[in-house]
Amino acid sequence: MRGILHASWAVCFMVLCLATVVQASETEPVVVASPEAGWSGPFRLGAGDVLNVFIWKHKELSTIVTVRPDGKFNYPLIGEIEAKGLTLGEIEERINKQLKQHIQDPQVTVILEATHSFRIFVLGEVMQPGVFDLKGPVTVIQALAMARGLTTFASRNKIFIVNPARGNEQRIPFSYSKFVQGEDTNQNVMLRPGDTVIVP
């Protein structure tokens, strides 16, 4: 009976996490969570992100651009602009500075229309492995919920996260069993773009 109750609780927990992810995906957050969650700071642009560039009183220069795979986009009067790794504010400053060579006192506003650079991967013994395009950060447990949970063959205590961009943190362990029991909750880090969650 205790095993059945534990299993039921785990299923409910995963459903609640999935609901949280769905709700979060509708708000398009630009600033990510606190440092103790594993990643912090403003949203930084990447390939596939769509920007709405608005120049006050210059309709001919207001346009929508998409960041190319090489991290750049083309803009009228300026040409190529490097966007990868920059914040919206930094892009505004860069466009403003270069437009001053062509127009007087440009008022630049850059809005994130859509993001396709925040992508994570969930592989292995999950019900629905695959690639997930997000509008904001999620935790490890939320990513597992997005993949419809673990299979009966999953090694719950041997889950790990990998991403070459993490440097020294190239392999981060995660124990599902400990987490659902309320132990070592700090391991439920906020995932970064490019992270791969692997469930053996």
MARBA-3410 file (N, C-alpha, C, O; in Angstrom, 1 decimal):
200
0.8,-1.2,0.0,0.0,0.0,0.0,0.9,1.3,0.0,0.6,2.2,-0.7 ~ 2.0,1.2,0.8,2.8,2.4,0.9,3.5,2.7,-0.5,3.6,3.8,-0.9 ~ 3.8,1.6,-1.2,4.4,1.7,-2.5,3.5,2.4,-3.5,3.9,3.2,-4.3 ~ 2.2,1.9,-3.4,1.2,2.5,-4.3,1.0,4.0,-4.1,0.8,4.8,-5.0 ~ 0.9,4.3,-2.8,0.7,5.8,-2.4,1.9,6.6,-2.9,1.8,7.7,-3.3
3.1,6.0,-2.7,4.3,6.8,-3.2,4.3,7.0,-4.7,4.6,8.1,-5.2 ~ 3.9,6.0,-5.4,3.8,6.1,-6.9,2.8,7.1,-7.3,3.0,7.9,-8.3 ~ 1.7,7.1,-6.6,0.6,8.0,-6.9,1.0,9.5,-6.7,0.8,10.4,-7.5 ~ 1.8,9.6,-5.6,2.3,11.0,-5.3,3.2,11.4,-6.3,3.2,12.6,-6.7 ~ 4.1,10.6,-6.8,5.1,10.9,-7.8,4.4,11.3,-9.1,4.9,12.3,-9.7
3.4,10.6,-9.5,2.7,10.9,-10.7,2.0,12.3,-10.6,2.1,13.1,-11.5 ~ 1.4,12.6,-9.5,0.7,13.9,-9.2,1.8,15.0,-9.3,1.5,16.1,-9.8 ~ 2.9,14.7,-8.7,4.0,15.7,-8.7,4.5,16.1,-10.1,4.7,17.2,-10.4 ~ 4.6,15.1,-11.0,5.0,15.3,-12.3,4.0,16.1,-13.1,4.3,16.9,-13.9 ~ 2.7,15.8,-12.9,1.6,16.5,-13.5,1.7,18.0,-13.1,1.5,18.9,-14.0
1.9,18.3,-11.9,1.9,19.7,-11.4,3.1,20.4,-12.0,3.0,21.6,-12.4 ~ 4.3,19.7,-12.2,5.4,20.3,-12.8,5.2,20.6,-14.2,5.5,21.7,-14.7 ~ 4.5,19.7,-14.9,4.2,19.9,-16.4,3.2,21.1,-16.5,3.4,21.9,-17.4 ~ 2.3,21.2,-15.6,1.4,22.4,-15.6,2.1,23.7,-15.5,1.8,24.7,-16.1 ~ 3.1,23.7,-14.6,3.9,24.8,-14.3,4.7,25.2,-15.6,4.8,26.4,-15.9
5.2,24.2,-16.3,6.0,24.5,-17.5,5.1,25.1,-18.6,5.5,26.1,-19.2 ~ 3.9,24.5,-18.7,3.0,25.0,-19.8,2.6,26.5,-19.5,2.5,27.3,-20.4 ~ 2.3,26.8,-18.2,1.9,28.1,-17.8,3.1,29.1,-18.0,2.9,30.2,-18.5 ~ 4.3,28.7,-17.7,5.5,29.5,-17.9,5.8,29.8,-19.3,6.2,30.9,-19.7 ~ 5.5,28.8,-20.2,5.7,29.0,-21.6,4.9,30.1,-22.3,5.1,30.5,-23.4
3.8,30.5,-21.6,2.9,31.5,-22.1,3.3,32.9,-21.8,2.7,33.8,-22.3 ~ 4.2,33.0,-20.9,4.6,34.4,-20.4,5.8,35.0,-21.0,6.1,36.2,-20.8 ~ 6.6,34.2,-21.8,7.8,34.6,-22.4,8.7,35.4,-21.5,8.9,36.6,-21.8 ~ 9.2,34.8,-20.4,10.1,35.6,-19.5,11.4,35.9,-20.2,11.9,35.1,-21.0 ~ 11.9,37.1,-19.8,13.2,37.5,-20.4,14.3,37.4,-19.4,15.5,37.2,-19.8
14.0,37.4,-18.1,15.0,37.3,-17.1,14.9,36.0,-16.4,13.7,35.6,-16.1 ~ 16.0,35.2,-16.2,15.9,33.9,-15.7,16.0,33.9,-14.2,16.1,35.0,-13.5 ~ 15.9,32.7,-13.6,15.8,32.6,-12.1,17.1,32.9,-11.3,18.1,33.3,-11.9 ~ 16.9,32.7,-10.0,18.0,33.1,-9.1,19.2,32.3,-9.2,19.2,31.2,-9.7 ~ 20.4,32.8,-8.7,21.7,32.1,-8.9,21.7,30.7,-8.2,22.2,29.8,-8.8
21.0,30.5,-7.1,21.0,29.2,-6.5,20.2,28.2,-7.3,20.3,27.0,-7.0 ~ 19.4,28.6,-8.3,18.7,27.7,-9.1,19.6,27.1,-10.2,19.2,26.2,-11.0 ~ 20.9,27.7,-10.4,21.8,27.1,-11.3,22.2,28.0,-12.5,23.1,27.7,-13.2 ~ 21.4,29.0,-12.7,21.7,29.9,-13.8,21.0,31.2,-13.6,19.8,31.2,-13.2 ~ 21.6,32.3,-13.9,21.0,33.6,-13.6,21.4,34.6,-14.7,22.4,34.4,-15.4
20.7,35.7,-14.7,21.1,36.8,-15.6,20.1,37.1,-16.7,19.1,36.3,-16.8 ~ 20.2,38.1,-17.5,19.3,38.5,-18.5,19.3,37.5,-19.7,20.3,36.8,-19.9 ~ 18.3,37.4,-20.4,18.2,36.5,-21.6,19.2,37.0,-22.6,19.3,38.2,-22.9 ~ 20.0,36.1,-23.2,21.0,36.4,-24.2,20.5,35.7,-25.5,20.1,34.5,-25.5 ~ 20.7,36.4,-26.6,20.2,36.0,-27.9,21.0,34.9,-28.5,22.2,34.8,-28.2
20.3,34.2,-29.3,21.0,33.1,-30.1,20.3,32.9,-31.4,19.4,33.6,-31.8 ~ 20.8,31.9,-32.2,20.4,31.7,-33.5,18.9,31.3,-33.5,18.4,30.5,-32.7 ~ 18.1,31.9,-34.5,16.7,31.6,-34.6,15.8,32.6,-33.8,14.6,32.7,-34.1 ~ 16.4,33.4,-32.9,15.6,34.4,-32.2,15.1,35.5,-33.2,15.8,35.9,-34.1 ~ 13.8,35.9,-33.0,13.2,36.9,-33.8,13.1,38.2,-33.1,12.5,38.3,-32.0
13.6,39.3,-33.7,13.6,40.6,-33.0,12.7,41.6,-33.8,12.8,41.7,-35.0 ~ 12.0,42.5,-33.1,11.3,43.6,-33.7,12.0,44.8,-33.3,12.1,45.3,-32.2 ~ 12.7,45.4,-34.3,13.5,46.6,-34.1,12.6,47.9,-34.5,12.2,48.0,-35.7 ~ 12.4,48.7,-33.6,11.5,49.9,-33.8,12.3,51.2,-33.6,13.0,51.4,-32.6 ~ 12.3,52.0,-34.7,13.0,53.3,-34.6,12.0,54.5,-34.6,11.3,54.6,-35.6
11.9,55.2,-33.6,10.9,56.3,-33.4,11.0,57.3,-34.6,12.1,57.8,-34.8 ~ 9.9,57.6,-35.2,9.8,58.5,-36.4,10.6,58.1,-37.6,10.8,58.9,-38.5 ~ 11.0,56.8,-37.7,11.6,56.3,-38.8,11.1,54.9,-39.2,11.7,53.9,-39.0 ~ 9.9,55.0,-39.7,9.2,53.7,-40.1,9.9,52.9,-41.1,9.9,51.7,-41.0 ~ 10.7,53.6,-42.0,11.4,52.8,-43.0,12.6,52.0,-42.4,13.1,51.1,-43.0
13.0,52.3,-41.2,14.0,51.6,-40.5,13.5,50.6,-39.5,14.3,49.8,-38.9 ~ 12.2,50.6,-39.2,11.6,49.7,-38.3,11.3,48.4,-39.0,10.6,48.4,-40.0 ~ 11.8,47.3,-38.5,11.7,46.0,-39.2,11.8,44.8,-38.2,12.2,45.0,-37.0 ~ 11.4,43.7,-38.7,11.6,42.4,-37.9,12.7,41.6,-38.5,12.8,41.4,-39.7 ~ 13.7,41.2,-37.7,14.8,40.5,-38.1,14.9,39.1,-37.4,14.4,39.0,-36.3
15.6,38.2,-38.0,15.9,36.9,-37.4,17.4,36.7,-37.3,18.1,36.9,-38.3 ~ 17.8,36.2,-36.1,19.2,36.0,-35.9,19.6,34.7,-36.7,19.0,33.6,-36.5 ~ 20.6,34.8,-37.6,21.0,33.7,-38.4,21.8,32.7,-37.6,22.2,32.9,-36.5 ~ 22.0,31.5,-38.2,22.8,30.4,-37.5,24.2,30.9,-37.1,24.8,30.4,-36.2 ~ 24.8,31.9,-37.9,26.1,32.4,-37.5,26.0,33.5,-36.4,27.1,34.1,-36.1
24.8,33.8,-35.9,24.7,34.7,-34.8,24.5,36.1,-35.2,24.6,37.0,-34.3 ~ 24.3,36.4,-36.5,24.2,37.8,-37.0,22.9,38.0,-37.7,22.2,37.1,-38.0 ~ 22.6,39.3,-37.9,21.4,39.6,-38.8,21.7,40.9,-39.5,22.6,41.7,-39.1 ~ 21.0,41.1,-40.7,21.3,42.3,-41.5,20.3,43.4,-41.1,19.1,43.1,-40.8 ~ 20.8,44.6,-41.1,19.9,45.7,-40.8,20.2,46.9,-41.7,21.3,47.2,-42.1
19.1,47.6,-42.1,19.2,48.7,-43.1,20.2,49.8,-42.6,20.3,50.1,-41.4 ~ 21.0,50.3,-43.6,22.0,51.3,-43.3,23.3,50.8,-42.6,24.4,51.4,-42.8 ~ 23.1,49.8,-41.8,24.2,49.3,-41.0,24.9,48.1,-41.6,26.1,48.0,-41.6 ~ 24.1,47.2,-42.1,24.6,45.9,-42.6,24.5,44.8,-41.5,23.5,44.7,-40.8 ~ 25.6,44.0,-41.4,25.6,42.9,-40.4,25.8,43.4,-39.0,26.6,44.2,-38.7
25.0,42.8,-38.1,25.1,43.1,-36.7,25.3,41.8,-35.9,24.5,40.9,-36.1 ~ 26.3,41.7,-35.1,26.5,40.5,-34.2,25.5,40.5,-33.1,25.4,41.5,-32.4 ~ 24.7,39.4,-32.9,23.6,39.4,-31.9,23.8,38.3,-30.9,23.4,38.4,-29.7 ~ 24.5,37.2,-31.3,24.6,36.0,-30.4,25.3,36.4,-29.1,26.4,37.0,-29.1 ~ 24.7,36.0,-28.0,25.3,36.3,-26.7,25.0,37.6,-26.1,25.4,37.9,-25.0
24.3,38.5,-26.9,24.0,39.8,-26.4,22.6,39.9,-25.8,21.8,39.1,-26.1 ~ 22.4,40.9,-24.9,21.1,41.1,-24.4,20.3,42.1,-25.3,20.9,42.6,-26.2 ~ 19.0,42.2,-25.1,18.2,43.2,-25.9,18.7,44.6,-25.7,18.8,45.4,-26.7 ~ 19.1,44.9,-24.5,19.7,46.3,-24.2,21.0,46.5,-25.0,21.2,47.6,-25.5 ~ 21.8,45.5,-25.0,23.1,45.6,-25.7,22.9,45.8,-27.2,23.6,46.5,-27.9
21.9,45.1,-27.8,21.5,45.2,-29.2,21.0,46.6,-29.5,21.4,47.3,-30.5 ~ 20.2,47.2,-28.6,19.7,48.5,-28.7,20.8,49.5,-28.8,20.9,50.4,-29.6 ~ 21.8,49.4,-27.9,22.9,50.3,-27.8,23.8,50.2,-29.1,24.2,51.2,-29.6 ~ 23.9,49.0,-29.6,24.8,48.8,-30.8,24.1,49.4,-32.0,24.8,50.1,-32.8 ~ 22.8,49.2,-32.1,22.1,49.8,-33.3,22.1,51.3,-33.2,22.3,52.0,-34.1
21.8,51.8,-31.9,21.8,53.3,-31.7,23.1,53.9,-32.1,23.1,55.0,-32.7 ~ 24.2,53.3,-31.6,25.5,53.9,-31.9,25.8,54.0,-33.4,26.3,55.0,-33.9 ~ 25.4,52.9,-34.1,25.8,52.9,-35.6,24.8,53.8,-36.4,25.2,54.3,-37.4 ~ 23.5,53.9,-35.9,22.6,54.7,-36.6,22.9,56.2,-36.5,22.5,57.0,-37.3 ~ 23.6,56.6,-35.4,24.0,58.0,-35.3,24.8,58.5,-36.4,24.9,59.7,-36.6
25.4,57.6,-37.1,26.2,58.0,-38.3,25.4,58.4,-39.5,25.8,58.9,-40.5 ~ 24.1,58.0,-39.4,23.2,58.2,-40.5,22.0,59.1,-40.2,21.5,59.9,-41.1 ~ 21.4,59.1,-39.0,20.3,59.9,-38.6,20.6,60.6,-37.3,21.4,60.1,-36.5 ~ 19.9,61.7,-37.0,20.1,62.4,-35.8,19.3,61.9,-34.6,18.1,61.6,-34.7 ~ 19.9,61.6,-33.5,19.3,61.2,-32.2,18.3,60.1,-32.4,17.1,60.2,-32.1
18.8,58.9,-32.9,17.8,57.8,-33.1,17.3,57.2,-31.7,18.1,57.1,-30.8 ~ 16.0,56.9,-31.7,15.4,56.3,-30.5,15.1,54.9,-30.9,14.1,54.6,-31.6 ~ 15.9,54.0,-30.3,15.8,52.5,-30.7,15.2,51.7,-29.6,15.5,51.8,-28.4 ~ 14.2,50.9,-30.0,13.6,49.9,-29.1,13.6,48.5,-29.8,13.2,48.4,-30.9 ~ 14.2,47.5,-29.1,14.2,46.2,-29.6,13.4,45.3,-28.7,13.6,45.2,-27.5
12.4,44.6,-29.3,11.5,43.7,-28.6,11.8,42.2,-29.1,11.9,42.0,-30.3 ~ 11.8,41.3,-28.2,11.9,39.9,-28.5,10.6,39.4,-29.0,9.7,39.2,-28.1 ~ 10.4,39.1,-30.2,9.2,38.6,-30.8,9.0,37.1,-30.5,7.9,36.6,-30.2 ~ 10.1,36.4,-30.7,10.0,34.9,-30.5,11.4,34.4,-30.3,12.4,35.0,-30.8 ~ 11.6,33.4,-29.5,12.9,32.8,-29.2,12.9,31.3,-29.6,12.0,30.6,-29.3
13.9,31.0,-30.4,14.1,29.6,-30.8,15.5,29.1,-30.4,15.9,28.0,-30.8 ~ 16.2,29.9,-29.6,17.6,29.5,-29.3,17.6,28.8,-27.9,18.6,28.1,-27.6 ~ 16.5,28.9,-27.1,16.5,28.2,-25.8,16.0,26.8,-26.1,14.8,26.6,-26.0 ~ 16.9,25.9,-26.3,16.6,24.5,-26.7,17.3,23.6,-25.7,18.5,23.7,-25.5 ~ 16.5,22.6,-25.2,17.1,21.5,-24.4,16.8,20.2,-25.0,15.9,20.1,-25.8
17.4,19.1,-24.5,17.2,17.8,-25.0,17.0,16.8,-23.8,17.7,16.9,-22.8 ~ 16.1,15.9,-24.0,15.9,14.9,-23.0,15.9,13.6,-23.7,15.1,13.3,-24.5 ~ 16.9,12.7,-23.3,17.1,11.5,-23.9,17.1,10.3,-23.0,17.3,10.5,-21.8 ~ 16.9,9.1,-23.5,17.0,7.9,-22.7,15.7,7.3,-22.3,14.7,7.4,-23.1 ~ 15.6,6.8,-21.1,14.4,6.1,-20.6,13.4,7.1,-20.0,13.1,7.1,-18.9
12.8,7.9,-21.0,11.7,8.7,-20.7,10.6,8.4,-21.7,10.8,7.8,-22.7 ~ 9.3,8.7,-21.4,8.2,8.3,-22.2,8.2,9.0,-23.6,7.8,8.5,-24.6 ~ 8.7,10.3,-23.6,8.7,11.0,-24.9,10.1,11.8,-25.0,10.1,13.0,-24.8 ~ 11.1,11.1,-25.4,12.4,11.8,-25.5,12.4,12.7,-26.7,11.6,12.5,-27.7 ~ 13.2,13.7,-26.7,13.2,14.6,-27.9,13.9,16.0,-27.6,14.5,16.2,-26.5
13.6,16.9,-28.5,14.1,18.3,-28.4,13.0,19.2,-28.0,11.9,19.0,-28.5 ~ 13.3,20.1,-27.1,12.2,21.0,-26.5,12.7,22.4,-26.7,13.7,22.8,-26.1 ~ 11.9,23.2,-27.5,12.1,24.6,-27.6,11.3,25.3,-26.6,10.1,25.2,-26.5 ~ 12.0,26.2,-25.8,11.4,26.8,-24.7,11.4,28.3,-24.8,12.1,28.9,-25.6 ~ 10.5,29.0,-24.1,10.5,30.4,-24.0,11.1,31.0,-22.8,11.2,32.2,-22.6
11.6,30.1,-21.9,12.3,30.5,-20.7,12.8,29.2,-20.0,12.6,28.1,-20.5 ~ 13.6,29.4,-18.9,14.3,28.3,-18.3,13.3,27.4,-17.5,12.2,27.8,-17.1 ~ 13.7,26.1,-17.4,13.0,25.1,-16.6,14.0,24.3,-15.8,15.2,24.4,-16.1 ~ 13.5,23.7,-14.8,14.4,22.9,-13.9,14.5,21.5,-14.5,13.8,21.1,-15.5 ~ 15.3,20.6,-13.9,15.5,19.3,-14.4,14.2,18.5,-14.2,13.8,17.8,-15.2
13.5,18.6,-13.1,12.3,17.9,-12.9,11.2,18.3,-13.9,10.4,17.5,-14.3 ~ 11.2,19.6,-14.2,10.2,20.1,-15.2,10.5,19.6,-16.6,9.6,19.2,-17.3 ~ 11.8,19.4,-16.9,12.2,18.9,-18.2,11.7,17.4,-18.3,11.2,17.0,-19.3 ~ 11.9,16.7,-17.2,11.4,15.3,-17.2,9.9,15.2,-17.3,9.4,14.3,-18.0 ~ 9.2,16.2,-16.7,7.7,16.2,-16.9,7.3,16.5,-18.3,6.4,15.9,-18.8
8.1,17.4,-19.0,7.8,17.7,-20.4,8.0,16.4,-21.3,7.4,16.3,-22.3 ~ 8.9,15.6,-20.8,9.2,14.3,-21.6,8.2,13.2,-21.1,8.5,12.0,-21.4 ~ 7.2,13.6,-20.4,6.1,12.6,-19.9,6.6,11.6,-18.9,6.0,10.6,-18.7 ~ 7.7,12.0,-18.2,8.1,11.1,-17.1,9.0,10.0,-17.5,9.3,9.8,-18.6 ~ 9.4,9.2,-16.4,10.4,8.1,-16.6,9.7,6.8,-17.0,8.5,6.6,-16.7
10.4,6.0,-17.7,9.9,4.6,-18.0,10.1,3.7,-16.8,10.9,4.1,-15.9 ~ 9.6,2.6,-16.8,9.8,1.6,-15.7,11.2,1.1,-15.7,11.6,0.5,-14.7 ~ 11.9,1.3,-16.8,13.3,0.8,-16.8,14.4,1.8,-16.5,15.5,1.5,-16.5 ~ 13.9,3.0,-16.2,14.8,4.1,-15.9,15.7,3.9,-14.7,15.2,3.4,-13.7 ~ 16.9,4.3,-14.8,17.8,4.3,-13.6,17.6,5.6,-12.9,18.3,6.6,-13.2
16.7,5.7,-12.0,16.3,7.0,-11.4,17.4,7.7,-10.6,17.3,8.9,-10.5 ~ 18.4,7.0,-10.2,19.5,7.6,-9.4,20.7,7.9,-10.2,21.7,8.3,-9.7 ~ 20.6,7.7,-11.5,21.8,7.9,-12.4,21.6,8.9,-13.5,22.3,8.9,-14.5 ~ 20.6,9.7,-13.4,20.3,10.7,-14.3,21.4,11.8,-14.3,21.9,12.1,-13.2 ~ 21.7,12.3,-15.4,22.7,13.4,-15.4,22.5,14.4,-16.6,21.8,14.1,-17.6
23.1,15.6,-16.4,22.9,16.7,-17.4,24.3,17.0,-18.0,25.3,17.0,-17.3 ~ 24.4,17.1,-19.3,25.6,17.4,-20.0,25.4,18.6,-20.9,24.4,18.8,-21.5 ~ 26.5,19.4,-21.0,26.6,20.5,-21.9,28.0,21.0,-22.0,28.5,21.5,-21.0 ~ 28.7,20.9,-23.1,30.0,21.3,-23.3,30.2,22.8,-22.9,31.3,23.2,-22.4 ~ 29.2,23.6,-23.0,29.3,25.0,-22.7,29.4,25.3,-21.2,29.8,26.4,-20.8
29.1,24.3,-20.4,29.2,24.5,-18.9,30.7,24.4,-18.4,30.9,24.7,-17.2 ~ 31.6,24.1,-19.2,33.0,24.1,-18.8,33.3,22.9,-17.8,33.1,21.8,-18.2 ~ 33.7,23.3,-16.6,34.0,22.3,-15.6,32.8,21.5,-15.1,33.0,20.4,-14.6 ~ 31.6,22.0,-15.3,30.4,21.3,-14.9,29.8,20.5,-16.1,28.6,20.6,-16.4 ~ 30.6,19.8,-16.7,30.2,19.1,-18.0,29.3,17.9,-17.7,28.5,17.5,-18.6
29.2,17.4,-16.4,28.4,16.3,-16.1,27.8,16.5,-14.7,28.5,16.4,-13.7 ~ 26.5,16.8,-14.7,25.8,17.2,-13.4,24.9,16.0,-13.0,23.9,15.8,-13.8 ~ 25.1,15.3,-11.9,24.2,14.2,-11.5,22.9,14.7,-11.0,22.8,15.8,-10.4 ~ 21.9,13.8,-11.2,20.5,14.1,-10.6,19.9,12.8,-10.2,19.8,11.9,-11.0 ~ 19.5,12.7,-8.9,18.8,11.5,-8.4,17.3,11.8,-8.2,16.9,12.6,-7.4
16.5,11.2,-9.1,15.1,11.4,-9.0,14.5,10.9,-7.7,13.6,11.6,-7.1 ~ 15.0,9.8,-7.3,14.4,9.2,-6.0,14.7,10.1,-4.8,13.7,10.3,-4.0 ~ 15.9,10.7,-4.7,16.2,11.6,-3.6,15.3,12.8,-3.7,14.8,13.3,-2.6 ~ 15.1,13.3,-4.9,14.3,14.6,-5.0,12.9,14.4,-4.6,12.4,15.2,-3.8 ~ 12.2,13.3,-5.0,10.8,13.1,-4.7,10.6,12.8,-3.2,9.5,12.9,-2.7
11.7,12.4,-2.6,11.7,12.1,-1.1,12.0,13.3,-0.3,12.1,13.3,0.9 ~ 12.3,14.5,-1.0,12.6,15.7,-0.3,14.0,15.9,0.1,14.4,16.7,0.8 ~ 14.9,15.0,-0.5,16.3,15.1,-0.1,17.1,15.7,-1.3,16.8,15.5,-2.5 ~ 18.1,16.5,-0.9,19.0,17.0,-1.9,18.3,17.8,-3.0,18.5,17.5,-4.2 ~ 17.4,18.7,-2.6,16.6,19.4,-3.6,17.4,20.4,-4.4,17.0,20.9,-5.5
18.6,20.7,-4.0,19.5,21.7,-4.7,19.9,21.1,-6.0,20.4,21.9,-6.9 ~ 19.9,19.8,-6.2,20.3,19.2,-7.5,19.3,19.5,-8.6,19.7,19.3,-9.8 ~ 18.1,20.0,-8.3,17.1,20.4,-9.3,17.5,21.7,-9.9,16.7,22.7,-9.7 ~ 18.6,21.8,-10.6,19.1,23.1,-11.1,18.2,23.6,-12.3,17.5,22.8,-12.9 ~ 18.4,24.8,-12.6,17.7,25.4,-13.7,18.6,25.1,-15.0,19.8,25.4,-15.0
18.0,24.6,-16.0,18.7,24.2,-17.2,19.1,25.4,-18.0,18.4,26.4,-18.0 ~ 20.2,25.2,-18.7,20.7,26.3,-19.6,20.4,25.8,-21.1,20.2,24.7,-21.4 ~ 20.4,26.8,-22.0,20.3,26.4,-23.4,21.3,25.5,-23.8,22.5,25.6,-23.5 ~ 20.9,24.4,-24.5,21.9,23.4,-25.0,22.1,22.2,-24.0,22.8,21.3,-24.4 ~ 21.5,22.3,-22.8,21.6,21.2,-21.9,20.9,19.9,-22.4,19.9,20.0,-23.1
21.6,18.8,-22.1,21.0,17.5,-22.4,20.8,16.7,-21.2,21.7,16.4,-20.5 ~ 19.5,16.3,-20.9,19.2,15.5,-19.7,19.2,14.0,-20.2,18.4,13.7,-21.1 ~ 20.0,13.2,-19.6,20.1,11.8,-20.0,19.7,10.9,-18.9,20.2,11.0,-17.8 ~ 18.7,10.1,-19.2,18.2,9.1,-18.3,18.6,7.7,-18.7,18.0,7.2,-19.7 ~ 19.6,7.1,-18.0,20.1,5.8,-18.4,19.0,4.7,-18.3,19.2,3.5,-18.6
END
